Amino acid sequence: MQRDFVESLAAKRAGQARILPLKRDVAAFMDGVLGVLFAQLSDDAAAGADDLEARLVLLRRDLRALVAPSTGAEESARVVDAYFAALPAVHGLLTIDADAITAGDPAAESVDEVIAAYPGFLAIASHRLAHVLHGLGVSVLPRLMSEVAHSRTGVDIHPGASIGRAFCIDHGTGVVIGETAVIGDEVKIYQGVTLGALSVVKSLAGSKRHPSIGNRVVIYAGATVLGGDTLIGEDSVIGGNVFLTSSVPAGSIVYQTSQFRVRRVHDGFEDADFVI
């Protein structure tokens, strides 16, 4: 029976060339790029210009190997050239992001600490690397990059999401940002925030399904903002655990009020105490 099973698996593989990169190869490429961009993420922080240039040559080779099976040789060469031409701009954005996280977190002792240790920074850095490839029309690979970051940080950002300058994710765990979300400059979000869609109907693929967040907005832990027509005006504050499906004007503070009761245990229990 086992022989029949493996023969059926082999038959399915017959004639099929592997066109999807392995996630471990994608992770290695991302680590290599980040190690070149930031000494804090490198195994050789003292590398000089010649060493860094040599690493970039190898990374170009690695990216071409990741892209070529699904695009062809000519297109993969174009993608590789465009991707590495974009790295200086990506590095500049990430430097601003790291500074914003450091300035906005009282617990952050230095930019070095943020770059080396903060999952929010790693998630943002991984997204910016993936977003470039997404913009170049590369399929699947950007999503694999975002999933590598997701597994490492607990932050799930679709590579299609558009994110402005000085972005800050504090803590990070449980953050979800959908494909068509648009986030302005100097935005800060906390753990458990979802920028999602009102509907997941397949026919909506390609449409604007996720919200737009204006400049200098703060969204606190556990908040959910849904819908492609939802716009959070600039300089607004969205409180923790808010569930929002409609736009709010600039300068708004959105919060929810909660009611709770405190009783003494020896007064006894009610049925509602046992509702899960």
Secondary structure as GFF3:
##gff-version 3
##sequence-region A 1 276
A	DSSP	alpha_helix	2	13	.	.	.	ID=ss1
A	DSSP	alpha_helix	23	37	.	.	.	ID=ss2
A	DSSP	three_ten_helix	39	41	.	.	.	ID=ss3
A	DSSP	alpha_helix	49	71	.	.	.	ID=ss4
A	DSSP	alpha_helix	73	104	.	.	.	ID=ss5
A	DSSP	alpha_helix	111	117	.	.	.	ID=ss6
A	DSSP	alpha_helix	119	135	.	.	.	ID=ss7
A	DSSP	alpha_helix	141	153	.	.	.	ID=ss8
A	DSSP	beta_strand	156	157	.	.	.	ID=ss9
A	DSSP	beta_strand	162	163	.	.	.	ID=ss10
A	DSSP	beta_strand	168	170	.	.	.	ID=ss11
A	DSSP	beta_strand	176	177	.	.	.	ID=ss12
A	DSSP	beta_strand	182	183	.	.	.	ID=ss13
A	DSSP	beta_strand	188	190	.	.	.	ID=ss14
A	DSSP	beta_strand	194	196	.	.	.	ID=ss15
A	DSSP	three_ten_helix	202	204	.	.	.	ID=ss16
A	DSSP	beta_strand	212	213	.	.	.	ID=ss17
A	DSSP	beta_strand	218	219	.	.	.	ID=ss18
A	DSSP	beta_strand	224	226	.	.	.	ID=ss19
A	DSSP	beta_strand	231	232	.	.	.	ID=ss20
A	DSSP	beta_strand	237	238	.	.	.	ID=ss21
A	DSSP	beta_strand	243	244	.	.	.	ID=ss22
A	DSSP	beta_strand	253	254	.	.	.	ID=ss23
A	DSSP	three_ten_helix	265	267	.	.	.	ID=ss24
A	DSSP	three_ten_helix	271	274	.	.	.	ID=ss25
###
